[in-house]
C-alpha cells in the first residue's frame, strides 16, 4: 500500500506580527524602570509636589477658585504621594504619576479656557 502525503504549498509568504497594544508596552516599560525607582520617586515628589501642583493651584485661584478643581488637584497630588510613599512597584507608581500629571494638565487647560471665554 503506497500512501502519498500531500502538504499544501502557498507561494505567498505572510509574516504574522505580534503587535502588542500600547498599554502593555507601557506597563512593560514601567516594569523595566524598577532600577530607576528612586529617581522616579524624587521626580514625582519634587517635580509634582513642588512645581506642578502649586502651578495648577495658582491657575485655579486665578480662574475663580472652583472647589471642584481644588478637589481634582489635591486628589491628583494625593494619589501620586500615597503610591510613592507606600513604596509600590513602578508598574503602579508610574501610571499613577502620569495620570496625576494628566489631571493637572487638564485642570490648567480648563482654567485657561475659562479665562479666555470670559
Residue pairs with C-beta under 8 A, 6 or more apart in sequence:
20 28
26 95
27 91
27 95
30 90
30 91
30 94
30 95
31 89
31 90
31 91
33 40
33 90
33 94
34 89
34 90
36 90
37 90
40 90
40 93
40 94
40 97
41 84
41 93
43 97
44 80
44 84
44 93
44 97
45 81
45 84
48 77
48 80
48 97
48 100
48 101
48 104
49 77
49 80
49 81
52 101
52 104
53 73
53 76
53 77
53 104
55 108
56 73
56 104
56 107
56 108
57 70
57 73
59 107
59 108
59 111
59 112
60 66
60 69
60 70
60 73
60 107
60 111
62 111
62 115
63 69
63 110
63 111
63 112
63 114
63 115
64 114
69 107
69 110
69 111
72 103
72 107
73 103
73 104
73 107
75 103
76 99
76 100
76 101
76 103
76 104
76 107
77 100
79 96
79 99
79 100
80 96
80 97
80 100
83 92
83 93
83 96
83 97
84 93
84 97
